[in-house]
Amino acid sequence: MSKKIKMQIKRSMPYFMILSLIMSSTVIGLVFNFNASTQKLVDNLFRPEAQAQNDTATTTVTVKNAPPDITIQPAEVFAAGLGSTSTTPVNIGEGIGFSITASDMESNSYYLIVCTSTTATAGAGGTAPSCGGGAGNTLCVSGLTADDVEATCTYGSAAGAPETKDWYAFVCDNHATEPDCSAYSQGSAVGVNATSSPMYVNHAPVFALGATTVDNQPAGDNPFTFTATTTDSDLLGGLDVIQYDVCSTNSWATSTGCTATTICSATSTISGGTAIVSCQATTTIPTVDQAYHYWGFVRDWHQLAASSGNAVDRTYTVINTAPVVSSVVVVGGDITVNMKNSAEKTVTITGTISDNNSCADLTSATSSVYLSSVAGLENCAADDDECYQIAAVSCVQDGGTCSGTTDLSTNYTCTVNMAFNSIPTDPSANNSNASNNWLAGVKAIDNNAAIHIATSASAVELITVSALEITELGIPYGAVKGGQDTGTYNATTTIVNYGNSPLNSGVSGTDMGPIAIANQKYDLTPATYLSLANNASAVNTTVDIVAPKPNTDVLDIEDSIYWGIAIPGGTASGDYSGMNSFVAELDGSVAW
């Protein structure tokens, strides 16, 4: 009620009182006059002389203190200025405010009290009021508020509150001797307006069970499934929607979810009081094969966390996957081995190894170099002719190519020494292996003994090498008289095949002073000088020795040439010398 109305009421009260007094006096006067007249009659009978006079009577009334008048109806203060509704309830544990404005006829200050009962009692001596039925019926009490100023108080929603709660608001003044409370109000539109009674309360869901329902997946595109079972007792405002957050750490905020990494999130609608909500996630590549902890959290659609079960600690397990070998290369391309009794040819093979569990998951690598037609191919039995198996000790991870569990791939380099007799595959004459070639394989082994083997995409050729070695240091003809020959004596040269192909030998020589080169004769079998078939020449001449391709199963492959000489008559006595040469030549006339 406005001050203006109050003042009008206050000014009108004396006239009303005066009018009441006049009417009362008139009645009393009439009674009095009647009584007085009767008395006077009696007095006149016995008292002959009487005197008339005017009398007065005092009027009294007690005006009690009146309670404040509610000028602005009480209202809930919640959800951006609106009240609670079935779809926007106040969460258990959250506060909901109430406001009201009241005017007191005597300008007394007042309290707002909100009760669950329909009665309230003003506090004695200006103290705060109380709700009928005991303290348990009090939702909130404001502080002492000046006349015509808005009063507010806040109810901290407590556990155990029902889904709806009727409330009754009173204003009570602080009159020193006669404090009083207004009749209750439940707002401007009970049950209709969101700011009016009742108050709607949202209850927390219960996180009943969390589990990894699809587990033990490899790193990459295979999804894990994380499932939560929750219950919720609320029924009003439609079925609750539950959100499930799966976090990488035990760190979560109700309004924003995981504060570190969110593994996955999903929502589901409560049905029959229970919701089963699942989400899926895959791991990145690479990810180490092991068990990983995660924490599950549940909240409802009103951003209220589960009352129990949150921060449940579970695990999911990334399983091992085999490594993958690629880009196997024989470094340098075609291979040319060194001849016998030289340092063997070092051949290098490189390969890239990837592992979805990271390059740190690898323990070793092995390799092989092999003839493309060999039995077992990269798994062939070691043999210096056609198969070289390279042990892990000779396969080394390249420095700087694997920095740890965040790297997917690394490089390995393997080395092997190849023997002189390794089978050639180039198109040399009559080479039975010309249709083959040489390949390399790399095998990767991880810490779970999983393996993968890959071979070189590009084959290489092994080149034919023709080489020989003469066992003897010279051709000693001994002492022969002028005009005579060596007769049945033969000097011998032993030719050893030092290459990887069938061998012939080219032969040439120089004169021994006055003794012409043609005076030297040779043959592949021992014979008298006159029977030796070939005269030596200064021009290289091919000798068809028998020296097939060497292999690992036999000793030296060798053949001999037998020599004789005739000394021209008249040759002065003395020592004479020259030089015969032997040239390794491929024997393309025989099968290899």
Summary of the structure (lengths in Angstrom):
residues: 592
radius of gyration: 59.6
end to end distance: 125.1
largest distance: 226.8
contacts: 1872
relative contact order: 0.08
helix: 11%
strand: 41%
